[in-house]
Amino acid sequence: MPYQLYYWSHVQGRGEVIRLALEEAGVDYTDVAREQNSEEESRNVILNVLQDKTLSRVPFAPPFLVDGGIMIAQA
């Protein structure tokens, strides 16, 4: 299963460093927000995670990286 990167689709910012590292390493990843059909869908896919009450630790803000059941994010 590829890594899943969550970061705003219309902003390079902090997400770009992660994209570059993943590309350089040659690992499979999905840029989740950029794969949506509209900016609204991109925003909603991130907000769904940020507002998920079932998570024991909700990320403070994007970017966050998901590998199966493990999420790496700033808290």
RAZI-V290180 format. One record per residue. N is the residue number from 1. RES is the residue in three letters. PHI is phi in whole degrees, 0 to 359 (NA if undefined). OMEGA is omega in radians with two decimals (none if undefined). NEAR is the number of other ideal C-beta (glycine too) atoms within 10 Angstrom. Layout:
# RAZI-V290180
[[N RES PHI OMEGA NEAR] [N RES PHI OMEGA NEAR]]
This chain:
# RAZI-V290180
[[1 MET NA -3.12 8] [2 PRO 286 3.00 11] [3 TYR 301 3.04 19] [4 GLN 240 3.11 17] [5 LEU 261 3.07 20] [6 TYR 247 3.03 24] [7 TYR 202 -3.10 24] [8 TRP 306 -3.05 18] [9 SER 290 -3.04 18] [10 HIS 259 -3.12 11] [11 VAL 233 3.08 12] [12 GLN 282 3.02 11] [13 GLY 39 -3.06 11] [14 ARG 293 3.11 13] [15 GLY 291 -3.09 21] [16 GLU 295 3.12 12] [17 VAL 299 3.13 11] [18 ILE 293 3.10 20] [19 ARG 302 -3.12 16] [20 LEU 297 3.13 11] [21 ALA 295 3.13 12] [22 LEU 295 3.10 17] [23 GLU 297 -3.12 10] [24 GLU 297 3.14 8] [25 ALA 285 3.13 9] [26 GLY 73 -3.14 6] [27 VAL 270 3.09 11] [28 ASP 284 3.05 8] [29 TYR 209 3.08 18] [30 THR 244 3.05 14] [31 ASP 271 -2.89 18] [32 VAL 306 -3.08 20] [33 ALA 294 -3.12 23] [34 ARG 287 3.14 14] [35 GLU 269 3.13 12] [36 GLN 278 -3.06 16] [37 ASN 277 -3.13 7] [38 SER 211 3.11 9] [39 GLU 295 3.11 12] [40 GLU 296 3.10 9] [41 GLU 296 3.11 12] [42 SER 300 3.14 21] [43 ARG 296 -3.10 15] [44 ASN 295 -3.13 12] [45 VAL 296 3.09 15] [46 ILE 284 -3.13 21] [47 LEU 298 3.09 11] [48 ASN 300 3.11 10] [49 VAL 287 -3.10 18] [50 LEU 297 -3.11 15] [51 GLN 254 -3.09 9] [52 ASP 285 -3.10 10] [53 LYS 286 -3.13 5] [54 THR 276 3.13 5] [55 LEU 284 3.11 12] [56 SER 288 3.09 5] [57 ARG 223 3.13 8] [58 VAL 277 3.11 15] [59 PRO 300 3.08 20] [60 PHE 293 -3.12 10] [61 ALA 195 3.03 13] [62 PRO 295 0.13 23] [63 PRO 276 2.93 22] [64 PHE 219 -3.04 23] [65 LEU 240 -3.12 20] [66 VAL 244 3.06 20] [67 ASP 231 -3.07 13] [68 GLY 64 3.14 8] [69 GLY 265 -3.11 5] [70 ILE 253 3.09 8] [71 MET 242 3.09 17] [72 ILE 251 -3.09 12] [73 ALA 203 2.98 18] [74 GLN 281 -3.09 10] [75 ALA 241 none 8]]
